[in-house]
Amino acid sequence: MSRTRIGIVGAGFMGTIHAAGWATCADAELTAVLAGPASPPDTLARRYGMRACDTLAELLELVDVVDVCAPTDLHLEITLAAAAAGRAVICEKPLARTPDDGERMIAACRDAGVPLLVGHVVRFFPEYSTLKEAVDRGDIGDPAVLRFTRATFQPKRPAGNWFADERRSGGLALDLMIHDLDYARWVGGEVSTVYARSLRAARPDTAADHVLAILRHRSGAISHVEASWAFPPPVFRTRGEVAGTTGVLTFDSDRTAPVRPLLRTKPEAGDTPLAASPLAETPYATELKHFLTVLRDGAKPIVTAEDGLAALRIATAVVESIGSGRAIDMEVAA
């Protein structure tokens, strides 16, 4: 079987991460890249021997799979074009800027008969996947109270960048918190209500840099999900706890770190925070290899487009709850 030709749309931070992941896949061929003026594709194209395309139409002619690593508000139009061209789509999270856009993306790919997969990479981190397996085995009985924290610094972006415009990116809830909103739903089941509060802890120029959300699941379980951009670089901490009827499961990135430096001088940090993993293979590479088995061999996807849409709806409800000061009924919102 010939190698699957991959086209990446977006040569910024996530496009670079995905390209490195694809480069580890023996059955994938990095073929083409397209990007906007803020992140020219030339460097990425030279590094992996890809063709730097001038238009999306040009890229679509060259590839089998379109990997969408572009700004969130562009996911819809790229996916619609890929579906119309009969190309499979892998889309970095969040699925779209709004649930309506996400629904259109899913419908377009379904009608065109092409796969649509969403990059919720947290499901591929070993501590998260191991905890989910333990819950599914019944190790702690029925999940009752779930707590997840994702705390880091706000990505550095130049003035006018799309990421700093919450109308385009969705802000903290859609970019950072959505990881754990997706995971809470994966472990605790469908969400019935969402209540959230936010504050500006470190960046008065942003809408919110610290958010706490309380999710009530249909099962009766409750999730506390905390996300923060209020920490100084290079901090990136994650914690999880699932208490069930017969036991508790926990993980903490601080406790499991092989070395935790406490230095008088701050170590250098990149412009964008990235969660670390102790494994030789990054979770992004693991995720993309899994997606390739779904596309080539028909394997059952660990995360579906519908999962991505559900996470987007919860994240949107978080934003709505912050704005209104009330709990959002997900049954009505759906």
N, C-alpha and C positions, 0 to 999 in steps of 0.2 A: 504494500500500500504506500502511495506517495505521501510525502510530508504535507501537513496542513499549512497553508499559506496564511500568515498572520499580518494584518494591517492595524497599526496603532494610530488612533486619532488623538493627538495631544502629546507634546514632547516635553511637558513640564515635569514636576516631581513624580506624579503617579505614572506618567508615561514611561519615565526612566525606570521606576520600580518594576513595572510590568514587563518592560523589555528585558530586564535582567532575569526575571522569572521565566519568560518564554525561552530565553537562551539556554536554560537547563533542560528543556523538553526535547528529547531526541526526535519526536515525531512532529515537531513544529518548525516552521521556517519563517523567521522574521523577514518579511518581504517588503513592506512599505510603511511610511509614516507621513502623517499630515499634521501640521500645527499652525497656530496663529502667530502673529508677529511678536507676541510677548515671549514665546518660547520657540524659536526657529528650530526646525527638525534636523538641520545639517549635522550637528554633533552626534545625535542619536543615530542618524543614518550611516555616518562613517563608522561608528563604533560597531554596529552590527551588520553592516553591509546591506542596509535597506535602501530602497529608492525613496527619496524625498519628493513627495507629491505636491503639486500646486493646488489641486482641487480634490474634493471628496469623490467626484465622479472618476477621476483618474485612479484613485486608490481602490475604489470598488471594482474596477476592471482587473486588478492584479491579485486580489486576495480571496480566500474562502471564509475568513472570520474577521469581523471588525471589532477591535478592542477599544471601547470608548473610554478614554481618559481625559476628556475635554471638560471645560467648565460645566457645572451642573445644569445650568439653564439651556445648554446646547444638546443635552442628551436626547431630547425628543426628536429634533430635526435630523440628527445623525442616524438615529435608530430607524426612523421612518424611511430614510433614503436607503439604508442598508437592507431593510426588509424588502423594499420595492425591487432591489437588485438581487434578491434571493440569497443574501449573505447572512450567516449566523452572526449573532451579536453577543459580545460579552461586555457588560457595562459596569464600570466602577460605581460603588455606592456613593450617594444615594441613587436609587433608580432614576429619579427625575426630580425636578424642582417642586412639582405639585402632584398630588394623587391623580388628578385628571390627566396630566401628561403621562404619568405612569400607566394608567389604564389604556391610553391611546397607543403607547409603545407595545404593551402586551397584545392588544387586539391586532395591531399591524403585523407583528411577528407571527401570531397565530394564523391570521388570514393568509399570510405568505408561506406558511409551512416551514418557517425557520426558527431555530432555537433562540431563546433569549435567556441569558444567565447573568446574575448580579453578583458583584464582588464584595460580599460581606465576609471579609477575610478572617474576622475573629472566630468564626466557626472552625477555622483550620489551625488555630493556635492550640498547642498540645494540652495546656491546662484547661482550656474551655471545652475542647472535644472530649477529654477524659472525664471531666465533671458531668457532661451531658450523658456519656455512656453509663456512668455510675447511677445517675438518676433513672435512666431508662431500665437498668437492671433491677431497680427497686431497692438499692442499697440503703436509702434513707426514708423509705416509705413514700408517702405523698408529699410533694413540695408544698410548703406553707408560707414561708417568708424568704424572699430572695433579695440580696443586696449586691449591687455592682457599682464600682467606682472607676472612673477613667480621668486622671488628673495630669495635666501637662501645661505647656505654655502655648500662647496663641501664635500660630504661624506668622512669620514675618512676610509681609507683602508690600510692594511699593504703592504709593498713592494712586488711586484709580484702578487698581487690580480688581478683577471680578470677584475674587474671594472676599475682599473687604466690603463688598456690596451685598448686604443680606437679601436684597431683592433677587440677586442672581444665585447666591450660594446657599441661602437658607440659614446661615449662621451656625452657632454652636450645636443646636439641636439636630440639624440635618447633617452636619459634617462629622462631629465627634460623638455626641450622645447616641446617635442612631445605631452605632455598633452594639451597645449594651441594650438598647430597646429591642433590637432584633434578637439578641441572645436571650433576654428575659422572656420574650414570647416563645422562643424555641424550647426553653426549659419549662416554663410555667404554663404555656398554652395561650389561647386567644385572650386578648385584653378587652375588658368591658368598659372600664372608665380610666381616665387619665387626669391627674391633678398635678400642676407644676408651679414652682416659684423660681425666680431668678434674681441675681444681683450683679452689680458691677463691682467686682472686688479689687481688680488691679488695673483695669483699662476703662477709665470714665468715657472714653471716646467710642466705646462699642456698646451695642444694645444690651448685651449680657455676656459675662465671661464665667459665670458659675450658675449651674442649674441643678435643681433637685426635682425629680418627678416620682410620683407614687402611682403605680399601676395596679388596678384590681383586675385579676384574671377571672374568667368565667368559672374556673375550678374553685374559686374562693381564695386562692393564693394571692399574696400581695408582694409586689416588687418595689424596692427603693432603688432608684437609679440616679447616680450623681455623676455629673460631667463638669470639668473645669478647665478653663484656659488661664487661670489666675496664678499659676505657679511660675517660678523663674526657670529659664533654660539651665541645664538640659533635662529637667525633671520629666519623667513619663512613668507614672505609677498606675497600676491596675490592681483591683482587688475584687474578689467575689466570694459570696457565701450563700449557700442554699440550705435552709433548715427545713427538715421534713418531719414526719410523724415518728420516725424511729432513729433519726440521726442528723448530723450536720456535715456538709462538705465545704471546704474553704480553700482559697488560694490567694497569694499576696506576692506581687512582683518584688517587693522589698525583701521579704523573707527568703525567697528562693533565688535571689541574685547571688552568683558565686562570689562577687566582691562588691561591696557598697562603699564607694569612696566618700570621705568627708574631708574636703580639701579647703584650704584658705583661699586659693585662687580658683575661680570658676572654670571648669573645662569648657572647651569650645562646643557649641551646639549648632546644628544646621538651622536653616530657616524654617524647616517644617519638622515637627515632632514625628517620630516613628517608633512604635512599640518594638521592643527587643524580644528575641526568641533565643533560647539556649541551643537550638538545633542547628546543624550544619546547613540544612536546607531551610530557606525562609518560608514562612507560612504563605507568602504570595506565590512562590514557586509551587508549593504543595497545592494551593488552590487552583492555579492555572493548569497543572498536570491533571487534576481531577476534572476540570472543565473539558480538557481535551479528550479524556476517556468518555465523558458524556457525549461529546460531539462525534467521536469516531466509533465508539463501541456501544453507544446507547445505555451507558451506566446511569443509574438513578442519581440525579443531582442532590447534593447535600443542601444546597440552597437554590430555590427556584425564583423565577420572576415574581410569582405571587407572594413569596416571602418578602422580597424586596419591596413590593407594593404595601404589604401589611406594615412593615417597619416604617415606611414613609408616612403612612397614615397616622401611626402612633407619634412620630416625630412632629408632624404637623399639628396634632392634637396638643402636644406639649407647648408649642408656640401659641396656639389659640388659648390654652389655659392660662399661660403667663399673661397674655394680653387682656383676658376677660376677668381673671381672678376667680374663676369657677372651674369645677370639674367638667370634663368633656365626656359625654356618653358616646362611646365608640359604636354602639349598636345603632344610634340615631345618625351619627356622622357617616356611617357606611351607607 
